[in-house]
Structures are given as structure tokens and as C-alpha cells.
Amino acid sequence: MRRTLFFDQLFTGWEWLRAARVEIDDRGDILAVDGGVTSEGCEKIPGCALPGVPNLHSHAHQRAMAGLAERSGGTADSFWTWREVMYRHLASMNPEQLEAISAQLYVEMLEAGYTAVGEFQYLHHDPQGRPYSQVAEMTLRTLASARRVGLGLTCLPVLYGHGGFGGAAAGNGQKRFLNDADGFFRLLEEVRRATVEDPEAAVGIAPHSLRAVAPELLLDVLKGFGTVGPIHIHVAEQRQEVEDCLRWSGLRPVTWLLEHVPVDERWCLIHATHMTSEETQAVAWSGAVVGLCPVTEANLGDGFFDAVEFLGAGGRIGIGSDSHISISPVEELRWLEYGQRLLGGARNILGGGANRSTGRRLLGAALAGGAQACGRSIGAIAPGLRGDLVVLDTDHPLLAEREEDEILDSWIFSGNAPLVRDVIVGGRTVVENGRHPQREEIAAAFRRTLKSLRTGSPQS
């Protein structure tokens, strides 16, 4: 359905327009964007329009365990003890349960202002570690959920071959993730066939990490994947990971990656928390995106990413909600800035200069980097891109008497009240007045799924 929308204020991703008109064609692509026009012949939508925010890193199954790993154990808790909780939680998860969980997650994303997600999906096989008859079953379930609720999706099936550096054997908790190159390419081909005509979907790959993918396997799959599509990888998230990589190879993980594979604009390095200054500069110069998930990184005790040096070197970043203990672009961006403030002992660290909007710089970076990492034509309101827009409620008290960049700063830094009024994906309204139309039925299925996971009974 072709639409012509009118907004009193609109942020394109790089400039503000007043009295703005956005024309979207039947396919959901933006035809034209104009400012200083009348609303005649348009759908007049109250509020301030922004580009939809890409969420570049998601493990959908983890939404079901949010809050269940916040209990101290007998030894010092860490990422590695959290990981064992996660393995136990997903040990019996079936395709129907994953679909219900991802549908709930994706509704929450849309209502928060995310309009696209990169789904880093590694739960491939049945609980015994055997491939399903449709080998991409679990990834296709997340795709079905995204289509149902109207969220753009970049499928990132995960390559997972080993349990540790040097090709170590996988543990029992990892048996559902494993593929060799042939099995992975069969899975990838199913995903490609399922998305070929879908303007809201894209396909990439995700070698899980250097500890989970041996060099030979990594190089084989990169060669077979070809030259089109994003490539995501976890790297240098934890200090122990860096130490283990040094013992294995004599190199830090980011250095190993840069020296052994052609890291460029197609790549998204997830976390990259622990880099030297030389690595930080080299990644920035490579054109790769660093995928930051500040809330999850704080929850897991990962450490602080040096955003000041990376952005200062021209580096590109995007944000993701990762483990989904929070589903909010506002909170991710706020935590990114606040972490730098805690490190630097100053305010507005990432504003980019005197008298500049910190919110604008953060959001602009997340839009551009997220679009690049998702491999889709999104991230701005401009001709030729998808018609993905978020409309903020400027009648809300927290946005009262705010103009232009003040709106962005207030959205991010004034609190946690839901300020997203409407969400449009591919020209279609999927959230109206703050609510997704399928919210209640999807939440009911999610509650049934949580009950079935806790009791171990089949989902009804």
C-alpha cells in the first residue's frame, strides 16, 4: 500500500526537517522525503519521526531466562558460570517454544523502537544434538516470528564447531550448536531459499568465536560463503578469552583475526571489549562495525569498551540487546555514554565536541553502524531505503517543549517512560499508540512456554 506521511518534525539520521513529507511505495521503500511542505493529501501523524533503530545482536532464546541467572553460586560468578546456567536453560527447548519466545521478544523490540534485528542463532539441533529433518528449523522459527510481528530480520546462522581454542572437544551443553562445514552450508542454503523474495530479510553468517571455530573451519566457511552478506563474530569479550587465545596462538583474538582473515566493511565484531590501542586503531581503519551491547556487557561483568579512542579513529559502532535482560535502544545508548563517563570522570564524553548533542551522535552512530552490520538498506529516512520509522510521542511530559536535538537527548537521557508512539516497518504500521496489535496473544503463548520450560512438560 503506497503511503504519503506527514510529520511536524523529522530526523533523517543526519538532519532535521520541519513540516516533512515521506512517500513510501507499495513495496515499502521510500520514494521521496521533503521538508517545508503542506500536509495536503498526506496522512498526518502526530509526533516526531526518527529512523527505526537496528538491533545488531540478538540471541532470542535468552529472553526466556532473563532474570534467572541473578543468584550467586558457591564460587565467584562470571560470564563462564552464567554460561552454564544458559546451557541448562535451553537444553530441552523445542522449535515451538523458540518461536513463541522470539515472537514475544520481537514485539517488545518493536514497541521499544527497534525495527530490525540481527539474529545470532546457534540453537540448531534437537536436545540430543541431532539435526532436525529441516536442518535450519530453529533459525526459520525466528524468521517466522519476525514475519508474524512485522520486524525486519537479518538471519545470522551460527557456525559452532568446537568447545575451546585449538579445536577442543565441545561439552555436553554445546552439542545442539555443532556443525561441520557441510552441515553448516546445508543449513545456510535452507535459510537463503526461505528469504530470497523477502524485502524485510537478509542473510549473513556468524562464526561464533575463535574459541568455537578452528582456523581451518573458519577459512573453509568464509571461502564458501562468498562475497555478499554480513559476517558477525564474538571477539575479545572476556579477559579470560584473551588469555586463552594468547596461550593457544601467541596472539590476542582481535590481532589473530586481523592477521588471518580479510576483516572489512562486511564484518561486525561483537563486543571487542578488550583491545589494545593498536587493535582499536586497526579495527577502526578496517571499516568493520563493532557491535556493542552495553547492558549485557555490564550484566556479565565484561568490562568497558574504549569508545572514545575507537570513535576518535573513525570507528563504526552499532548496538544490540544480546541476552535481552533489557530491550531498549535508549538504555543501550545511555549505558554506552555512562560507561565512558565513569571511565573518564567527565560528562558528555561521546558528544563529539563543544555544544553538540550527545544523543544525536550516539543515535546517528547506532543507525549507520546497525544498518551496515545488518546488511540491509535501513538506518535513515531517505529515498531508496526501507520505510522504517519510529514516531516519538511529543505530547508526553518528558518531551514537552523539546525541539530537534533536545528531543533525542531527552528520549535517551530523561528516564525510562515509554515514549515510542508508533512504529512503521516497510511502510506498514506495526505499533500504534505504543501497542503491537498481537501483544496479548503473543504474551499468552510466551507465558505458556515459560511454564512448559519450567515443568518440563510439552507445550500445549
N, C-alpha and C positions, 0 to 999 in steps of 0.2 A: 504494500500500500504506500503510494507516494505521499509524503507529508511535507508541509511547509510550516515550520515552527517559529514563533516569535518570543524573544526574551528581552526584558528591560536591560539586563546586564549579562554579558557572556565573556568567559575567559577561554581563549582558543587553545591555550597551552603556552603561548608566548606573548599575547597582547589582549587587552580588554577592548570590548566593543559595547557600545550603548545602542539601544533600540536595534537589536540584532535579529536577523532572519537566517534560518538554516533550512536549506532544501535537501530532502533525502529521497532517493529514488526507490523504486519498487523492490530492488534487491537489498536495500539497507545501506547503500553507500551515499556519502554526502556529495551533492552536486554543486552547491554554492553556499557561501557564508558572506553576509553583508551586514555592515553596521550603518547606523544613521538612516534607517528606513521606517516606513509606517507599518502598522500591523494589519493593514487591509489585506484580506484574503488569506490570512495566516491563522493557525491555532495559537492563541496567546496563552502561554504557560507562565504562571506566576513563579517568581523566584529567580535565582541566579544560576546559569548553566555553566558547567565545567566539563572537561573531557572525562569520560569514565576512567577509573584508575585500574591499571593492570596489576594483578596479584601474581608475581612470577614464580612463587614456590609454595606448593601445597602437597601435603600427604593427607588425603581426605580421610582415610581410616582413623587417623589420630584424633579427629573431632570427638569420637565416641569415648575417648579416655581422658579428655580434658578434665583436670582436677583430681584425677585418681592416682597421680604419682607424687602428691604433696605430703608424703609421710616419711619421716626419717627412718633409715634402716639401722642395722647393727653396726655398719661401718660408715665411713664418710660417703655421703651421697655425691653423685657426679653424673655427668652425661652417661657414663657406662652403666651405672646402676639403673638410671631412668630407662635406658635402652632395654634392659631385661624385663622391666615392667611392661614396656610396649610390646615386646615379643610375646609375652604371656597373654596380653590382651587380645592380640589378633590371631592367636594360634588356631582358633576354630571359626573365624569369621568367614561366612559364605557369600556368594555373589549377591543374593538378595539383600543381605544385611549391608554390604558395602554400598549398594545402590541407594538404600534408604538413608544411610549416613551421609553419603555425598550429596544427596538431594537437600537434606537439612542444612548442610554446610553451605551449599551454593545459594540457597535462599538467603541465608544470613549474610553472605558476601554481597549479594545484590542490594540488600537493604542497607548495607553499610557504605555502598558507593563503589565497590569493585564491579567491573563489568566484564572482566576476562580473567582467566586463571591459567597458569602453567601447572598441570597436574603431574607431579613427580611420583609415578605409580609403580611400586615394586612388589606389591602383593599379587603374585601371578598365579600360583598353583593351589591345589586343594590342600587340606590340612596334613596330608601325608606327603606333600611335595610332588604330587603327580600333576602334569599339565591337564587342564580341562580339555574336553573334546574341541571346544573353540579356544585355542590357546591364549587368545587375547581377551578372554571372558571378563576378567576383572577390570581391565582398562576400558573396555567397551561399556561396562556398567557405569563408570564415572561419566563417560560420554553421553550415555542415555539420560543420566541425571541432569547434566548441563543443558542438554536439548530440552528436557521437560520444563526446566525453570527459566530458560532464556539467557543463560550465561555463556559467553564466549569461552572456548576451551582450546588450549594447546596441549595435546596428548604427549606426554614425555615418558613412554615406557622405559623402565629402568633396567639397565644391564647390571647384573649382580652375579659374580662367578665364584667368589672366594670369601673366606672368613677373616682374612687379615692380609697384611703385606706379604709379598713373596709367594702368593698362591696358597696361603694357609687354608686348611680344610674348613668348610663352613660348619657352624654349630647347628644344633637341632632347631633353634629359634629362627634360623635363616633359610631353612630348607624350602620354604614356599617362595623364595625370591629368585632361585638359581636358574640360570640358563647358560648353555654354551652358545657359540656364535650362530650355529644353525638354528637352534631353538629360538634365539632372540630374533633372527630375521624372519622366521615364520610368524612370530607374534607381531612384529612390526608391519609385515605385509597385510595382515588382517586389519590392523588399525588404519593403514593407508587406504585400503579399499572402503572402509566404513566412513571415511571423511572426505573422499575425493570431490564430492559435489557440495560440500557444506561450507558456506561463506563464514560461518561462525567458528570453524575448527581449523586447526593446523596440527602438524605432526613434527616432532623432533625426537631426539633420543637423550637419555640420561645415564651415562656411565656413573654408577652410584658414587664411587670414590676410588682413589688409588689403592686403598686397602682392600676393596671388594672386587677390583678388576685388575688382573695381572697385565703387564705391558703387552704381551702377545695378543691377548684377547682384546684389549683396548684398541690396538692398532688395526687388528682384523676388522673390527666392527666399524671403526671410523672410515676405513677404506671402503667397506661395503655400503655404508650409509650414503655416501655420495657428497655432493657439494651444495645441497639445498636443505635448509631446515636447521633449527637451533639445536645446540648441544649444551646440556647442563651437567654440572658435576659438583658434588660436595668437595670442598678442599680446605685444609688448614682451619677447621672449625675448633678443634681442641688442641691444647698443648701436648697431650699425650700422643695425638695423631702425628704431630710434627716430630716428636722424639722417636716414635716408632718408624717413621719414614726415613729419618736420618740413620737409624740403625740398619735399616734394610738396604738403602741405596747410597748413603753418604750425602744425600741432598734433602733439602726441605721440600714439602709436597708441591708448593707453588713453583719453586725452581725446577723440580723434576718435570712438571707439566710443561712449563715454558720451553724447556730444553728438548723435549721428546715429541711433542705434538704441535701442530700449527695453530696455536691459540690466536683467534682473530675475532671479528665482529659477530660471528655466529655463536660464540661461546658465552656462557653465563657461569661464573664461578660463585657457587653458593657459599656464603659466609665469608670465606677468605679472611677470617678474623686475625690470624697470627701470621703476618707478613713482615719481612724486613723492609727497610726503606727502599732498597734496591728492587725487591719484588713488587712493592707498591708502585713504583715508577714504571716498571716493565709491564705490569698488567694494565695500567692506565694507557700506556702507549700502544698496547696491542689492539685496543678498541673493544675488548671484551667488556661485558657488563658484570659487575659484582652484585649478586643477589643478597640483599641484607634483610634479615628477619629479626629486628631488634628485640621484640617482646620474647620470642622463643629463645634467642641468644641469652637474654637476661635470665629467663627461667631455668635454662640449663647450665648457667654459670660459665658460658663460653669465654667471655671477655669482651673488650671493646674494639671495634674496628676503627682504624685511623682514617676517618672520613675527611679530616682537614687536609692531610697530605694527599690523599687519593684524588679528591675533587680539585685540589690545587694543581695537580699534574694533568688535569683534563680527563680524569676517570669518569666512567659512567656507572650509575647505580640504579637499582630498582628495589622494590620492597615485596616481601611475601609474608604470609601468615603461618607458614611452615607447620608447626604442631597444633595450631588452632586453639591455643589457650586464650587467644583473643582474635576476633575477626573484625579488624578496624584499621583502615588505612590511616586514620587520624592518630591512633595510638602508635602505630609503627613509626610514622614520621616524627611524632612528638618524642618518642623514646630515642630515635636516632639523634635528634638535636640535644636532648637532655643528657645522653651519654657523653657527647662531646663537651658539654658544659661541665659535667662532673670531672672529666679528664683535664680540661683546660682552666677551670676555675674562673670562667667568664660567661657572658651571656651572648646569645645570638651568634654563636660560633660559625654556623653554616650559612649565614645570611649573604655572604659573598661581597661585603663591602659596606661602606658608610651609608646609612639611611636607606638600606634595601630591605625588602620583605623576606624574612626567613621562611615563612610559609610558602611564598611563591617559589623560592629557589628549591626548597625541598620537594614540593609537588611537581614542579617542572622537571626535575631530575628523575623522579619516580615515573612520571608519564613517559618520558622519552626512553629511559632505560628499560622499563617494563614492556613497552611496545617492541623494542629491539629483541629482548630476551624471549618474548612470546612468538616472535616471527610472524606478526600479523600487522595489518595496516590499521593501527589504532594509536591511541595516546595523544591525540589532538583533535580539535574540531576544525577540519579543513577539507576542501574538495579532494575527492579520491580516497578518503579514509572512511572507515565504517562509522555509521551514525550511532556512536556510543556516547551518551551524555548523562551526567548526573546533575540534578537540579536541587540546589540548597534552598531551604525554607527561610527566606529573608524576613518573614514576619515573626520568626522565633526571637524571643528576647535576647538570646546570645548573639544574634546578628543584627540587632536593631541599630540603626544609624551607622551602619558599616558600608563602606564603598570600596570597590575594586580590591586591591591587595589586602585591605583591612578584613575583607570577607574571608580570604584564605587564611590569614593569621588567626582570626577568631575561630574559624572552623577547626583548626588544628590545635590551638593553644587555650581555648576558653573553657574547656570542660568536656564532659562525656555525653551530653544530651544528644539524642539522635537528630541531626539537622538535615539529613537527606530526605527530600520530599518525594521526588520522582526519579526513576531510572529508566533510561531508554537504551536498548541494545539492538543494533542493526535496524534502527528506525522504529522499533516496536517497544511500546511502553510495557515494562515488566514489573515495575514497582510504582504504585500510585498512592499518594498521601502516606508514604512511609511503609506501606504493606505490600507484600507479594500476594497475589490472589490465591495461591495454593499454600499459604503459610500454615494454616491449621491442619489440613490433611497430611501434609508432609511432616509436620511436627508429631502428629499422632503415630505415624509409621515409625518415626525415629524413636519415640518412647517405647513402642513395642519391640523395636530392635534392641534397645538397651536392656530391656527386661530379658529378652531371649539370650543375649550375651552373658548376662549375669547368672541366669539359671542354667544355661547350657541346653535349654530346650529349643527345638526347631521353631523358627519364626512362623507365626500363623497370619 
